Amino acid sequence: MLRWTITFIILAIIAGILGFGGIAAGAAGIAKVLFFIFIVLFIISLIRGKRVV
């Protein structure tokens, strides 16, 4: 999932440089959502990992 976030961030940067505002905003929005989902899943895995040990 982190790879998708990085992919959309790179896509947003390239689209922003080329002047495609709508595409850049869309890709940046998707990257933000994926990033927050990744963070939540990471925290959940940390909590579950501590219980097992």
N, CA, C and O atoms as a Maestro MAE file, in Angstrom:
{
 s_m_m2io_version
 :::
 2.0.0
}

f_m_ct {
 s_m_title
 :::
 protein
 m_atom[212] {
  # First column is atom index #
  i_m_mmod_type
  r_m_x_coord
  r_m_y_coord
  r_m_z_coord
  i_m_residue_number
  s_m_chain_name
  s_m_pdb_residue_name
  s_m_pdb_atom_name
  i_m_atomic_number
  :::
  1 25 0.825 -1.188 0.000 1 A "MET " " N  " 7
  2 3 0.000 0.000 0.000 1 A "MET " " CA " 6
  3 2 0.872 1.255 0.000 1 A "MET " " C  " 6
  4 15 0.509 2.273 -0.590 1 A "MET " " O  " 8
  5 25 2.001 1.173 0.654 2 A "LEU " " N  " 7
  6 3 2.905 2.315 0.665 2 A "LEU " " CA " 6
  7 2 3.428 2.596 -0.742 2 A "LEU " " C  " 6
  8 15 3.672 3.749 -1.098 2 A "LEU " " O  " 8
  9 25 3.599 1.551 -1.537 3 A "ARG " " N  " 7
  10 3 4.042 1.755 -2.928 3 A "ARG " " CA " 6
  11 2 3.010 2.537 -3.725 3 A "ARG " " C  " 6
  12 15 3.372 3.385 -4.540 3 A "ARG " " O  " 8
  13 25 1.712 2.261 -3.497 4 A "TRP " " N  " 7
  14 3 0.667 3.002 -4.192 4 A "TRP " " CA " 6
  15 2 0.697 4.460 -3.789 4 A "TRP " " C  " 6
  16 15 0.521 5.345 -4.626 4 A "TRP " " O  " 8
  17 25 0.920 4.717 -2.498 5 A "THR " " N  " 7
  18 3 0.991 6.091 -2.027 5 A "THR " " CA " 6
  19 2 2.136 6.834 -2.708 5 A "THR " " C  " 6
  20 15 1.965 7.960 -3.175 5 A "THR " " O  " 8
  21 25 3.292 6.203 -2.761 6 A "ILE " " N  " 7
  22 3 4.454 6.823 -3.397 6 A "ILE " " CA " 6
  23 2 4.190 7.029 -4.893 6 A "ILE " " C  " 6
  24 15 4.576 8.052 -5.460 6 A "ILE " " O  " 8
  25 25 3.537 6.061 -5.521 7 A "THR " " N  " 7
  26 3 3.211 6.187 -6.944 7 A "THR " " CA " 6
  27 2 2.318 7.391 -7.201 7 A "THR " " C  " 6
  28 15 2.568 8.160 -8.129 7 A "THR " " O  " 8
  29 25 1.282 7.562 -6.389 8 A "PHE " " N  " 7
  30 3 0.370 8.684 -6.595 8 A "PHE " " CA " 6
  31 2 1.017 10.017 -6.238 8 A "PHE " " C  " 6
  32 15 0.690 11.035 -6.848 8 A "PHE " " O  " 8
  33 25 1.924 10.036 -5.268 9 A "ILE " " N  " 7
  34 3 2.641 11.274 -4.955 9 A "ILE " " CA " 6
  35 2 3.519 11.676 -6.142 9 A "ILE " " C  " 6
  36 15 3.550 12.845 -6.526 9 A "ILE " " O  " 8
  37 25 4.226 10.712 -6.718 10 A "ILE " " N  " 7
  38 3 5.074 11.006 -7.878 10 A "ILE " " CA " 6
  39 2 4.220 11.461 -9.054 10 A "ILE " " C  " 6
  40 15 4.589 12.395 -9.766 10 A "ILE " " O  " 8
  41 25 3.083 10.808 -9.259 11 A "LEU " " N  " 7
  42 3 2.174 11.207 -10.328 11 A "LEU " " CA " 6
  43 2 1.676 12.633 -10.114 11 A "LEU " " C  " 6
  44 15 1.582 13.406 -11.067 11 A "LEU " " O  " 8
  45 25 1.359 12.983 -8.882 12 A "ALA " " N  " 7
  46 3 0.883 14.337 -8.577 12 A "ALA " " CA " 6
  47 2 1.977 15.368 -8.829 12 A "ALA " " C  " 6
  48 15 1.699 16.450 -9.348 12 A "ALA " " O  " 8
  49 25 3.206 15.047 -8.469 13 A "ILE " " N  " 7
  50 3 4.317 15.979 -8.695 13 A "ILE " " CA " 6
  51 2 4.548 16.197 -10.189 13 A "ILE " " C  " 6
  52 15 4.703 17.331 -10.642 13 A "ILE " " O  " 8
  53 25 4.567 15.104 -10.949 14 A "ILE " " N  " 7
  54 3 4.781 15.217 -12.400 14 A "ILE " " CA " 6
  55 2 3.640 15.989 -13.050 14 A "ILE " " C  " 6
  56 15 3.875 16.852 -13.895 14 A "ILE " " O  " 8
  57 25 2.404 15.680 -12.658 15 A "ALA " " N  " 7
  58 3 1.256 16.382 -13.244 15 A "ALA " " CA " 6
  59 2 1.275 17.860 -12.855 15 A "ALA " " C  " 6
  60 15 0.902 18.713 -13.660 15 A "ALA " " O  " 8
  61 25 1.700 18.168 -11.645 16 A "GLY " " N  " 7
  62 3 1.794 19.559 -11.214 16 A "GLY " " CA " 6
  63 2 2.842 20.323 -12.002 16 A "GLY " " C  " 6
  64 15 2.629 21.482 -12.358 16 A "GLY " " O  " 8
  65 25 3.966 19.689 -12.275 17 A "ILE " " N  " 7
  66 3 5.032 20.325 -13.053 17 A "ILE " " CA " 6
  67 2 4.560 20.586 -14.477 17 A "ILE " " C  " 6
  68 15 4.864 21.630 -15.054 17 A "ILE " " O  " 8
  69 25 3.823 19.645 -15.039 18 A "LEU " " N  " 7
  70 3 3.359 19.781 -16.417 18 A "LEU " " CA " 6
  71 2 2.132 20.688 -16.547 18 A "LEU " " C  " 6
  72 15 1.730 21.029 -17.660 18 A "LEU " " O  " 8
  73 25 1.543 21.077 -15.428 19 A "GLY " " N  " 7
  74 3 0.427 22.011 -15.474 19 A "GLY " " CA " 6
  75 2 -0.944 21.377 -15.488 19 A "GLY " " C  " 6
  76 15 -1.929 22.066 -15.754 19 A "GLY " " O  " 8
  77 25 -1.042 20.106 -15.213 20 A "PHE " " N  " 7
  78 3 -2.346 19.449 -15.153 20 A "PHE " " CA " 6
  79 2 -2.883 19.544 -13.723 20 A "PHE " " C  " 6
  80 15 -2.712 18.617 -12.931 20 A "PHE " " O  " 8
  81 25 -3.520 20.647 -13.402 21 A "GLY " " N  " 7
  82 3 -3.979 20.921 -12.037 21 A "GLY " " CA " 6
  83 2 -4.978 19.915 -11.504 21 A "GLY " " C  " 6
  84 15 -4.854 19.456 -10.369 21 A "GLY " " O  " 8
  85 25 -5.966 19.569 -12.313 22 A "GLY " " N  " 7
  86 3 -7.008 18.643 -11.861 22 A "GLY " " CA " 6
  87 2 -6.463 17.250 -11.603 22 A "GLY " " C  " 6
  88 15 -6.825 16.604 -10.620 22 A "GLY " " O  " 8
  89 25 -5.591 16.789 -12.489 23 A "ILE " " N  " 7
  90 3 -4.996 15.459 -12.319 23 A "ILE " " CA " 6
  91 2 -4.079 15.442 -11.101 23 A "ILE " " C  " 6
  92 15 -4.060 14.472 -10.343 23 A "ILE " " O  " 8
  93 25 -3.323 16.516 -10.920 24 A "ALA " " N  " 7
  94 3 -2.414 16.591 -9.776 24 A "ALA " " CA " 6
  95 2 -3.197 16.594 -8.462 24 A "ALA " " C  " 6
  96 15 -2.807 15.928 -7.503 24 A "ALA " " O  " 8
  97 25 -4.278 17.328 -8.420 25 A "ALA " " N  " 7
  98 3 -5.090 17.380 -7.203 25 A "ALA " " CA " 6
  99 2 -5.717 16.019 -6.911 25 A "ALA " " C  " 6
  100 15 -5.776 15.593 -5.757 25 A "ALA " " O  " 8
  101 25 -6.179 15.349 -7.943 26 A "GLY " " N  " 7
  102 3 -6.778 14.024 -7.757 26 A "GLY " " CA " 6
  103 2 -5.765 13.010 -7.263 26 A "GLY " " C  " 6
  104 15 -6.047 12.241 -6.344 26 A "GLY " " O  " 8
  105 25 -4.590 13.003 -7.865 27 A "ALA " " N  " 7
  106 3 -3.553 12.061 -7.450 27 A "ALA " " CA " 6
  107 2 -3.071 12.364 -6.040 27 A "ALA " " C  " 6
  108 15 -2.803 11.447 -5.265 27 A "ALA " " O  " 8
  109 25 -2.960 13.636 -5.704 28 A "ALA " " N  " 7
  110 3 -2.541 14.003 -4.352 28 A "ALA " " CA " 6
  111 2 -3.596 13.588 -3.331 28 A "ALA " " C  " 6
  112 15 -3.256 13.140 -2.235 28 A "ALA " " O  " 8
  113 25 -4.856 13.732 -3.679 29 A "GLY " " N  " 7
  114 3 -5.930 13.307 -2.775 29 A "GLY " " CA " 6
  115 2 -5.910 11.808 -2.536 29 A "GLY " " C  " 6
  116 15 -6.076 11.355 -1.403 29 A "GLY " " O  " 8
  117 25 -5.710 11.043 -3.585 30 A "ILE " " N  " 7
  118 3 -5.630 9.587 -3.453 30 A "ILE " " CA " 6
  119 2 -4.419 9.201 -2.611 30 A "ILE " " C  " 6
  120 15 -4.503 8.305 -1.771 30 A "ILE " " O  " 8
  121 25 -3.296 9.875 -2.836 31 A "ALA " " N  " 7
  122 3 -2.088 9.583 -2.065 31 A "ALA " " CA " 6
  123 2 -2.298 9.867 -0.583 31 A "ALA " " C  " 6
  124 15 -1.820 9.116 0.267 31 A "ALA " " O  " 8
  125 25 -3.004 10.937 -0.270 32 A "LYS " " N  " 7
  126 3 -3.278 11.261 1.137 32 A "LYS " " CA " 6
  127 2 -4.121 10.175 1.793 32 A "LYS " " C  " 6
  128 15 -3.820 9.731 2.901 32 A "LYS " " O  " 8
  129 25 -5.172 9.753 1.111 33 A "VAL " " N  " 7
  130 3 -6.054 8.723 1.661 33 A "VAL " " CA " 6
  131 2 -5.281 7.423 1.887 33 A "VAL " " C  " 6
  132 15 -5.393 6.812 2.950 33 A "VAL " " O  " 8
  133 25 -4.504 7.002 0.898 34 A "LEU " " N  " 7
  134 3 -3.734 5.769 1.038 34 A "LEU " " CA " 6
  135 2 -2.701 5.879 2.149 34 A "LEU " " C  " 6
  136 15 -2.450 4.909 2.865 34 A "LEU " " O  " 8
  137 25 -2.102 7.056 2.294 35 A "PHE " " N  " 7
  138 3 -1.117 7.257 3.350 35 A "PHE " " CA " 6
  139 2 -1.747 7.094 4.723 35 A "PHE " " C  " 6
  140 15 -1.177 6.431 5.589 35 A "PHE " " O  " 8
  141 25 -2.922 7.693 4.934 36 A "PHE " " N  " 7
  142 3 -3.574 7.582 6.237 36 A "PHE " " CA " 6
  143 2 -4.049 6.152 6.516 36 A "PHE " " C  " 6
  144 15 -3.993 5.692 7.656 36 A "PHE " " O  " 8
  145 25 -4.512 5.456 5.484 37 A "ILE " " N  " 7
  146 3 -4.885 4.048 5.665 37 A "ILE " " CA " 6
  147 2 -3.657 3.235 6.047 37 A "ILE " " C  " 6
  148 15 -3.732 2.370 6.920 37 A "ILE " " O  " 8
  149 25 -2.521 3.505 5.398 38 A "PHE " " N  " 7
  150 3 -1.276 2.815 5.729 38 A "PHE " " CA " 6
  151 2 -0.875 3.078 7.176 38 A "PHE " " C  " 6
  152 15 -0.477 2.152 7.882 38 A "PHE " " O  " 8
  153 25 -0.974 4.318 7.625 39 A "ILE " " N  " 7
  154 3 -0.604 4.659 9.005 39 A "ILE " " CA " 6
  155 2 -1.503 3.925 9.997 39 A "ILE " " C  " 6
  156 15 -1.015 3.385 10.989 39 A "ILE " " O  " 8
  157 25 -2.796 3.902 9.742 40 A "VAL " " N  " 7
  158 3 -3.733 3.215 10.641 40 A "VAL " " CA " 6
  159 2 -3.418 1.723 10.703 40 A "VAL " " C  " 6
  160 15 -3.383 1.142 11.788 40 A "VAL " " O  " 8
  161 25 -3.189 1.101 9.548 41 A "LEU " " N  " 7
  162 3 -2.862 -0.326 9.540 41 A "LEU " " CA " 6
  163 2 -1.528 -0.599 10.234 41 A "LEU " " C  " 6
  164 15 -1.373 -1.627 10.893 41 A "LEU " " O  " 8
  165 25 -0.572 0.307 10.092 42 A "PHE " " N  " 7
  166 3 0.721 0.162 10.757 42 A "PHE " " CA " 6
  167 2 0.554 0.213 12.275 42 A "PHE " " C  " 6
  168 15 1.141 -0.598 12.990 42 A "PHE " " O  " 8
  169 25 -0.235 1.153 12.762 43 A "ILE " " N  " 7
  170 3 -0.470 1.268 14.214 43 A "ILE " " CA " 6
  171 2 -1.196 0.040 14.738 43 A "ILE " " C  " 6
  172 15 -0.865 -0.464 15.811 43 A "ILE " " O  " 8
  173 25 -2.179 -0.443 13.994 44 A "ILE " " N  " 7
  174 3 -2.902 -1.645 14.414 44 A "ILE " " CA " 6
  175 2 -1.962 -2.841 14.476 44 A "ILE " " C  " 6
  176 15 -2.044 -3.645 15.404 44 A "ILE " " O  " 8
  177 25 -1.068 -2.967 13.495 45 A "SER " " N  " 7
  178 3 -0.131 -4.091 13.512 45 A "SER " " CA " 6
  179 2 0.856 -3.972 14.666 45 A "SER " " C  " 6
  180 15 1.273 -4.988 15.222 45 A "SER " " O  " 8
  181 25 1.236 -2.761 15.035 46 A "LEU " " N  " 7
  182 3 2.109 -2.585 16.204 46 A "LEU " " CA " 6
  183 2 1.406 -3.013 17.487 46 A "LEU " " C  " 6
  184 15 1.996 -3.682 18.335 46 A "LEU " " O  " 8
  185 25 0.149 -2.625 17.620 47 A "ILE " " N  " 7
  186 3 -0.620 -2.980 18.822 47 A "ILE " " CA " 6
  187 2 -0.826 -4.490 18.897 47 A "ILE " " C  " 6
  188 15 -0.655 -5.084 19.962 47 A "ILE " " O  " 8
  189 25 -1.191 -5.112 17.788 48 A "ARG " " N  " 7
  190 3 -1.405 -6.559 17.778 48 A "ARG " " CA " 6
  191 2 -0.100 -7.313 18.016 48 A "ARG " " C  " 6
  192 15 -0.102 -8.373 18.643 48 A "ARG " " O  " 8
  193 25 0.991 -6.786 17.530 49 A "GLY " " N  " 7
  194 3 2.296 -7.429 17.719 49 A "GLY " " CA " 6
  195 2 2.715 -7.444 19.170 49 A "GLY " " C  " 6
  196 15 3.337 -8.404 19.625 49 A "GLY " " O  " 8
  197 25 2.388 -6.400 19.901 50 A "LYS " " N  " 7
  198 3 2.750 -6.332 21.316 50 A "LYS " " CA " 6
  199 2 1.952 -7.336 22.140 50 A "LYS " " C  " 6
  200 15 2.466 -7.873 23.122 50 A "LYS " " O  " 8
  201 25 0.718 -7.594 21.761 51 A "ARG " " N  " 7
  202 3 -0.104 -8.556 22.503 51 A "ARG " " CA " 6
  203 2 0.409 -9.978 22.363 51 A "ARG " " C  " 6
  204 15 0.331 -10.769 23.303 51 A "ARG " " O  " 8
  205 25 0.924 -10.294 21.211 52 A "VAL " " N  " 7
  206 3 1.390 -11.656 20.955 52 A "VAL " " CA " 6
  207 2 2.616 -11.955 21.784 52 A "VAL " " C  " 6
  208 15 2.749 -13.065 22.300 52 A "VAL " " O  " 8
  209 25 3.520 -10.995 21.930 53 A "VAL " " N  " 7
  210 3 4.766 -11.200 22.656 53 A "VAL " " CA " 6
  211 2 4.509 -11.191 24.099 53 A "VAL " " C  " 6
  212 15 5.437 -11.349 24.892 53 A "VAL " " O  " 8
  :::
 }
 m_bond[211] {
  # First column is bond index #
  i_m_from
  i_m_to
  i_m_order
  :::
  1 1 2 1
  2 2 3 1
  3 3 4 2
  4 3 5 1
  5 5 6 1
  6 6 7 1
  7 7 8 2
  8 7 9 1
  9 9 10 1
  10 10 11 1
  11 11 12 2
  12 11 13 1
  13 13 14 1
  14 14 15 1
  15 15 16 2
  16 15 17 1
  17 17 18 1
  18 18 19 1
  19 19 20 2
  20 19 21 1
  21 21 22 1
  22 22 23 1
  23 23 24 2
  24 23 25 1
  25 25 26 1
  26 26 27 1
  27 27 28 2
  28 27 29 1
  29 29 30 1
  30 30 31 1
  31 31 32 2
  32 31 33 1
  33 33 34 1
  34 34 35 1
  35 35 36 2
  36 35 37 1
  37 37 38 1
  38 38 39 1
  39 39 40 2
  40 39 41 1
  41 41 42 1
  42 42 43 1
  43 43 44 2
  44 43 45 1
  45 45 46 1
  46 46 47 1
  47 47 48 2
  48 47 49 1
  49 49 50 1
  50 50 51 1
  51 51 52 2
  52 51 53 1
  53 53 54 1
  54 54 55 1
  55 55 56 2
  56 55 57 1
  57 57 58 1
  58 58 59 1
  59 59 60 2
  60 59 61 1
  61 61 62 1
  62 62 63 1
  63 63 64 2
  64 63 65 1
  65 65 66 1
  66 66 67 1
  67 67 68 2
  68 67 69 1
  69 69 70 1
  70 70 71 1
  71 71 72 2
  72 71 73 1
  73 73 74 1
  74 74 75 1
  75 75 76 2
  76 75 77 1
  77 77 78 1
  78 78 79 1
  79 79 80 2
  80 79 81 1
  81 81 82 1
  82 82 83 1
  83 83 84 2
  84 83 85 1
  85 85 86 1
  86 86 87 1
  87 87 88 2
  88 87 89 1
  89 89 90 1
  90 90 91 1
  91 91 92 2
  92 91 93 1
  93 93 94 1
  94 94 95 1
  95 95 96 2
  96 95 97 1
  97 97 98 1
  98 98 99 1
  99 99 100 2
  100 99 101 1
  101 101 102 1
  102 102 103 1
  103 103 104 2
  104 103 105 1
  105 105 106 1
  106 106 107 1
  107 107 108 2
  108 107 109 1
  109 109 110 1
  110 110 111 1
  111 111 112 2
  112 111 113 1
  113 113 114 1
  114 114 115 1
  115 115 116 2
  116 115 117 1
  117 117 118 1
  118 118 119 1
  119 119 120 2
  120 119 121 1
  121 121 122 1
  122 122 123 1
  123 123 124 2
  124 123 125 1
  125 125 126 1
  126 126 127 1
  127 127 128 2
  128 127 129 1
  129 129 130 1
  130 130 131 1
  131 131 132 2
  132 131 133 1
  133 133 134 1
  134 134 135 1
  135 135 136 2
  136 135 137 1
  137 137 138 1
  138 138 139 1
  139 139 140 2
  140 139 141 1
  141 141 142 1
  142 142 143 1
  143 143 144 2
  144 143 145 1
  145 145 146 1
  146 146 147 1
  147 147 148 2
  148 147 149 1
  149 149 150 1
  150 150 151 1
  151 151 152 2
  152 151 153 1
  153 153 154 1
  154 154 155 1
  155 155 156 2
  156 155 157 1
  157 157 158 1
  158 158 159 1
  159 159 160 2
  160 159 161 1
  161 161 162 1
  162 162 163 1
  163 163 164 2
  164 163 165 1
  165 165 166 1
  166 166 167 1
  167 167 168 2
  168 167 169 1
  169 169 170 1
  170 170 171 1
  171 171 172 2
  172 171 173 1
  173 173 174 1
  174 174 175 1
  175 175 176 2
  176 175 177 1
  177 177 178 1
  178 178 179 1
  179 179 180 2
  180 179 181 1
  181 181 182 1
  182 182 183 1
  183 183 184 2
  184 183 185 1
  185 185 186 1
  186 186 187 1
  187 187 188 2
  188 187 189 1
  189 189 190 1
  190 190 191 1
  191 191 192 2
  192 191 193 1
  193 193 194 1
  194 194 195 1
  195 195 196 2
  196 195 197 1
  197 197 198 1
  198 198 199 1
  199 199 200 2
  200 199 201 1
  201 201 202 1
  202 202 203 1
  203 203 204 2
  204 203 205 1
  205 205 206 1
  206 206 207 1
  207 207 208 2
  208 207 209 1
  209 209 210 1
  210 210 211 1
  211 211 212 2
  :::
 }
}
